[in-house]
Amino acid sequence: RARIARAAAHRPPTGGRGNEDQLKTDQLSEDQPNEDRLLAKFGIEGAQPLGSGGEARVFALDAPGLAQQKVLRLYHSTHEAARTITSQLTDLYDLWSGADIGLQTPQILDSGEVAGRRYTIDRRMSGQNFSGWLRQAPADARRQALLSYLDAAASLQQLPLPKPGFARLLGDAPQQFDTLAELYDSQLRRCVSTTWQQLSQDLPDVQATLDKLRADLARRQCAPALVHGDLCPPNAFVTETPAGPQITGVGDFSPHTLAADPMLDITGAVCFLELEGYPAAYDDAQWLAGIAERWFGVETPHWLNVYRRYYAFYFSDDPAVYPWSLDQLYGS
């Protein structure tokens, strides 16, 4: 979510998905002249994308029914450090290739650059995008899938880390930190610096709110583990099985990915469900929070609250999430 906002040249006051859609339109207009030629190089001229976001457009490369499906991820020409992130992700995915955590994780099969556009060829994740599936699923099926989703959030911590210790793993500034609190402080400073002026106008005592959050984060004690950092339904895949719908894969690891506290992904799985566009999303999120509290111990409600506020600051630079951020921070 935040990657779209960081690519924008302006900071809208309260945002909304219309701003996100406009940014995608602007990127498409800039890249369209050479995109058809690039798709022709891969034998898919005129293909419609499977998805489009702030970083890239994704196209199917293989016909349905083949044993191993592939996708072309074509990065926008405006994407910063695409070469760096591609190399980092390739190394990380290779490290995970032998790890069996009951979930598919991405795999980059090839990468390169054509006419100034960076691309990767990735293994296509099996199943259906969880966000789209949720909008059409009946309530009993949704709740079963959401239990699997919460279990998947907890399973990600089993993926191996490239190095021991707390760290920012990807992006233009990967870095090791001595403590979890130092990592979080660095993350917050990087994002809040772009939205501080607007937050100060919209929230009373925003500095006191941030100081309280930092004090709460400094009290967290845990061993470092793999954290996706942006675990939300659009980044998960669901498969219909004989036992019912199950989350079978998680994708879109990014500069949000850390060696940190696994409770961060548990919180993301719960709170970002509220941003989904189906009528029962908020009720489902509250129900899932209750399950998390029973699964992960008596301190879970406190840390869900702390990490909600962390995400509210961290993703406040995303116009689509900014109103939600204000809701989490107001009066906290």
Secondary structure as UniProt FT lines:
FT   HELIX           2..6
FT   HELIX           17..41
FT   TURN            42..43
FT   TURN            45..46
FT   STRAND          51..52
FT   STRAND          56..60
FT   TURN            64..65
FT   STRAND          70..75
FT   TURN            77..78
FT   TURN            80..81
FT   HELIX           82..96
FT   TURN            97..98
FT   STRAND          108..114
FT   TURN            115..116
FT   STRAND          117..123
FT   STRAND          128..129
FT   HELIX           130..134
FT   TURN            135..136
FT   HELIX           139..155
FT   HELIX           156..158
FT   STRAND          166..168
FT   STRAND          175..177
FT   HELIX           180..202
FT   TURN            204..205
FT   HELIX           206..218
FT   STRAND          225..227
FT   HELIX           233..235
FT   STRAND          236..241
FT   TURN            242..243
FT   STRAND          244..250
FT   TURN            255..256
FT   STRAND          258..260
FT   HELIX           263..271
FT   HELIX           272..275
FT   TURN            279..280
FT   HELIX           281..296
FT   TURN            298..299
FT   HELIX           300..314
FT   TURN            315..317
FT   TURN            319..321
FT   HELIX           322..329
FT   TURN            330..331
//
